[in-house]
Amino acid sequence: MAGVSLVLARDTVSGSALGFSLSRCVADESELLLLAVLPSHHGQGIGHRLLDEFMKRARKHGAARVHLEVRDGNPAVDMYRRAGFRPVGRRRNYYHAPDGKRFDALTLAQEI
């Protein structure tokens, strides 16, 4: 798919994947589709580095705005907010947990 990028975060010793981001750039906007880090490697700055790389690529492609969607309550919301993302929308009861609980989806964005 045109404009789609996959970035892997790898362990420098073993080369194994520790996390990834998937994004796409269309016209003057870039969207972070997925960002994930192995739970055993949370809190080590990997997610932040993947987010920084997403922002760098968005600027390189001429994006004026970046956005993403995340489950309300996901600890990553704090990371996104520290990076300058602000809420611009909410989808009520969008995500469904295996136990039947539902969670809102937050749309976050920022101008770059």
Backbone as a ProteinNet text record, in pm:
[ID]
protein_1_A
[PRIMARY]
MAGVSLVLARDTVSGSALGFSLSRCVADESELLLLAVLPSHHGQGIGHRLLDEFMKRARKHGAARVHLEVRDGNPAVDMYRRAGFRPVGRRRNYYHAPDGKRFDALTLAQEI
[TERTIARY]
85.4	0	89.8	64.8	146.5	140.8	256.6	264.2	269.1	270.8	271.7	415.6	447.4	581.3	571.7	661.1	675.2	815.4	824.3	952.8	963	1074.1	1098.3	1200.7	1175.8	1274.5	1336.6	1467.5	1535.9	1635.3	1652.4	1754.6	1890.3	1980.9	2110.1	2201.6	2176.3	2260.6	2204.5	2080.2	2021.8	1958.7	1921.8	1853.4	1705.4	1654.7	1512.3	1428.2	1308.6	1217	1161.7	1162.8	1109.9	981.9	961.3	843	837.8	729.2	714.3	614.4	621.5	517.1	478.1	353	298.4	227.6	260.9	201	177.5	101.3	81.8	77	124.9	126.6	45.3	-56.4	-141.3	-157.6	-124.1	-130.1	-46.8	-107.8	-30.8	-60.6	-108.3	-135.5	-65.1	-27.6	31.7	-42.2	-71.8	-146.5	-63.2	-55.3	7.2	-99.7	-86.4	-186.9	-171.1	-47.9	-18.7	118.1	129.2	258.1	250.7	345.6	343.9	485.9	499.6	626.6	597.9	687	670	652.8	554.7	532.6	658.1	742.6	865.9	965.3	938	1027.9	959.5	841.8	775.2	861.7	851.3	921.9	1068.8	1114	1255.2	1277.3	1171.5	1185.5	1169.4	1139.4	1126.2	1007	894.1	775.8	801.6	870.2	902	991.2	1090.1	1177.7	1101.5	1010	927.5	838.8	783.5	701.1	785	904.9	994.4	1024	1047.5	1075.9	954	834.2	711.1	702	729.1	722.1	826.4	945.7	1052.6	1012.5	956.8	914	798.3	706.7	593.3	643.9	737.3	794.1	865.4	941.7	1016.1	921.6	802.5	704.9	616.9	644.3	571.2	437.3	417.3	290.2	282.1	164.7	139	67.7	11.4	-66.1	-44.1	-38.4	-28.1	-143.2	-189.8	-298.4	-290.4	-364.9	-368.4	-495.7	-526.1	-640.4	-591.1	-638	-591.5	-706.2	-703.1	-806.6	-792.7	-902.9	-904.9	-861.8	-767.2	-714.4	-584.5	-546.1	-418.8	-306.6	-209.7	-100	-24.6	-28.8	40.8	-18	-141	-202.3	-112.4	-53.6	35.7	156.9	214	328.6	290.2	174.7	130.1	105.5	45.3	18.2	149.2	245.8	376.7	444.8	415.7	475.3	401.3	294.8	224.7	91.2	50.1	-79.9	-190.6	-300.7	-416.6	-542.2	-639.4	-764.8	-841.2	-888.7	-970.8	-1100.9	-1115.3	-1237.5	-1244.3	-1362.4	-1386.8	-1492.9	-1467.5	-1566.9	-1611.4	-1733.5	-1787.4	-1798.2	-1754.2	-1766.9	-1709.9	-1602.7	-1545.1	-1471.6	-1394.4	-1316.8	-1392.8	-1385.1	-1454	-1349.2	-1349.9	-1257.5	-1316.9	-1232.9	-1283.2	-1385.9	-1377.7	-1471.3	-1603.4	-1619.1	-1742.4	-1738.6	-1636.6	-1624.2	-1601.8	-1645	-1623.3	-1544.8	-1464.3	-1380.2	-1394.2	-1386.5	-1387.5	-1254.4	-1259.4	-1139.8	-1118	-995.4	-960.6	-885.2	-923.3	-847.2	-760.8	-631	-535.4	-464.3	-430.1	-365.4	-276.5	-192.1	-113.7	-68.1	-51.5	5.4	156.9	225.1	372.9	432.4
-117.5	0	123.6	213.9	334.6	417.1	469.8	556	486.4	352.7	277.6	243.5	260.2	230.1	138.5	42.6	-46	-24.3	3.9	22.5	-79.3	-153.1	-251.6	-198.6	-222.1	-195.7	-330.9	-340.2	-467.5	-459.9	-573.6	-586.1	-578	-494.4	-474.9	-596.8	-684.8	-803.1	-921	-956.2	-1075.5	-1047.3	-922	-888.1	-917.8	-970.8	-1003.7	-876.8	-884.7	-770.5	-748.4	-621.2	-583.8	-502.7	-445.4	-364.2	-320.5	-252.4	-204.5	-88.6	-14.6	83.5	67	91.9	87.3	219.9	286.3	417.7	436.3	540.9	574.8	725.3	769.5	911.8	931.4	1015.6	1045.7	1197.5	1252.8	1397.9	1464.9	1554.9	1626.2	1575.6	1451.3	1392	1257.3	1227.3	1097.5	1037.5	907.9	839	725	719.9	607.5	500.6	393.6	287.8	192.8	154.1	62.1	94.5	80.6	88.1	-12.2	-104.4	-208.2	-241.7	-271	-312.8	-437.3	-534.3	-654.1	-613.5	-672.9	-636.9	-648.8	-745.2	-763.2	-648.4	-560.6	-448.3	-312.4	-312.1	-185.7	-105.2	26	114	134.6	90.7	104	210.9	285.2	391.8	348.1	222.5	171.1	235.4	242.4	305.1	450.9	519.7	661.1	676.9	589	596.3	564.4	467.6	438.4	557.2	623.3	741	853.7	873.7	976.1	948	821.1	784	809.4	780.3	810	959.6	1042.6	1187.8	1234.5	1180.4	1215.3	1181	1061.9	1019.7	1106.3	1141.8	1226.8	1361.6	1420.8	1549.7	1534.4	1426.1	1401.2	1392.5	1334.2	1319.6	1443.6	1548.2	1673.5	1681.2	1595.7	1599.1	1727.5	1787	1904.8	1865.9	1745.3	1697.8	1547.7	1503.2	1360.4	1324.4	1199.8	1156	1006.4	962.6	821.7	797.1	670.7	631.1	528.7	542.3	457.1	430.2	314.7	281.2	371.7	431.1	511.5	423.9	469.9	391.4	320	314.5	254.4	340.4	279.9	359.8	443.2	405.2	480.5	620.3	642.9	775.9	882	851.9	948.3	979.4	879.1	900.6	990.8	963.6	1045	1189.7	1208.6	1344.3	1418.8	1350.9	1414	1453.4	1379	1408.5	1520.8	1574	1686.8	1655.2	1528.6	1492.1	1540.5	1585.4	1633	1562.9	1540.4	1475.5	1561.1	1495.3	1564.3	1489.5	1371.4	1295.3	1174.7	1116.1	998.7	913.1	783.3	687	606.5	623.6	557.1	405.5	329.7	182.7	116.3	168	120.3	-13.3	-25.6	-147.4	-242.7	-372.6	-475.7	-569.5	-579.7	-669.8	-811	-911.7	-1049.9	-1072.3	-993.8	-1011.1	-936.1	-877	-806.1	-656.7	-609.7	-466	-392.5	-269.4	-184.5	-60.7	-14.5	101.6	200	327	430.7	431.3	475.8	502.6	653.3	694	836.4	864.4	970.2	1018.1	1133	1120.6	1221.8	1275.4	1404.1	1463.7	1580	1619.8	1741.7	1793.8	1924.1	1987.9	1980.7	1958.4	1954.5	2051.6
0	0	0	-88.4	-99.7	27.6	67.7	183.3	316.5	318.5	444.7	482.8	612.3	663.1	784.4	790.6	906.6	961.8	1090.2	1156.4	1268.5	1271.9	1377.4	1476	1603.8	1708	1740.2	1725.1	1745.1	1861.1	1926.6	2029	1959.8	2010.9	1945	1954.8	2050.5	2065.7	1986.7	2013.3	1951	1815.3	1790.9	1665.8	1667.8	1778.9	1785.7	1795.1	1739.4	1739.5	1879.9	1923.9	2054.3	2043.4	1926	1903	1758.9	1723.8	1586.6	1582.4	1473.5	1443.6	1297.5	1271.8	1136.8	1115.1	1006.6	981.3	832.3	801.7	660.7	647.3	533.7	503	375.3	384.2	270	263.3	147.7	128	236.9	315.2	418	558.4	569.8	700.1	713.4	836.2	864.7	983	973.3	1077.5	1134.6	1265.6	1333.5	1348.5	1271.3	1270.1	1387.9	1418.2	1528.3	1585.5	1715.2	1782	1896.3	1900	2003.2	2046.4	2174.6	2233.4	2316.8	2310.1	2392.3	2538.6	2607.5	2748.3	2834.6	2805.1	2883.3	2864.8	2767.8	2740.5	2759.6	2820.7	2851.8	2948.3	2939.4	3032.2	3000.9	2884.2	2846.7	2740.1	2703.8	2605	2460.8	2438.1	2301.5	2231.7	2299.2	2240.8	2207.1	2295.4	2271.7	2148.8	2134.1	2016.6	1888.5	1895.3	1777.2	1743	1844.1	1820.3	1760.5	1811.6	1755.4	1608.1	1575.8	1436.3	1347.4	1399.5	1325.2	1294.6	1393.9	1374.9	1272.8	1282.1	1188.1	1044.2	1026.2	892.6	840.9	930.8	891.7	840.4	912.6	868.5	734	720.1	596.2	476.1	498.4	390.4	373.4	449.1	432.1	503.8	602.4	676.8	759.2	761.3	844.1	972.2	972.8	1087.2	1102.5	1226.7	1257.1	1350.3	1339.4	1425.9	1450.2	1553.3	1590.4	1669.7	1686.8	1768.7	1870.2	1995	2103.2	2199.8	2265.5	2363	2484.1	2525.6	2646.6	2763.7	2841.5	2951.7	2919.6	2793.8	2755.4	2814.2	2882.6	2940.1	2837.4	2710.2	2605.9	2585.7	2630.9	2616.1	2679	2793.8	2859.3	2772.1	2709.2	2621.1	2504.3	2443.7	2331	2373.2	2488.4	2537.2	2566.9	2626.4	2652	2521.2	2414.3	2283.2	2210.1	2270.8	2210	2146.5	2151.1	2095.1	2188.7	2129	2205.2	2155.4	2243.8	2201.7	2101.4	1995.9	1895.7	1868.4	1927.7	1905.9	1996.9	2004	2087.6	2019.4	2013.6	1966.7	2087	2124.9	2244	2222.8	2322.6	2323.4	2198.4	2147.1	2021.2	2037.7	2145.1	2167.6	2259.2	2228.7	2306.2	2366.6	2498.1	2567.9	2571.7	2588.4	2594.5	2706.2	2813.6	2924.5	2903.7	2785.1	2754.2	2779.9	2850.6	2875	2744.3	2742	2624.7	2665.7	2573.5	2598.6	2483.4	2517	2414.3	2340.4	2216.1	2138.7	2140.5	2168.7	2165.3	2036.4	1968.8	1853.8	1902.4	1881.7	1923.1	1800.1	1801.7	1685.7	1729.2	1637	1656	1520	1516.7	1397.7	1411.9	1298.8	1306	1207
[MASK]
++++++++++++++++++++++++++++++++++++++++++++++++++++++++++++++++++++++++++++++++++++++++++++++++++++++++++++++++

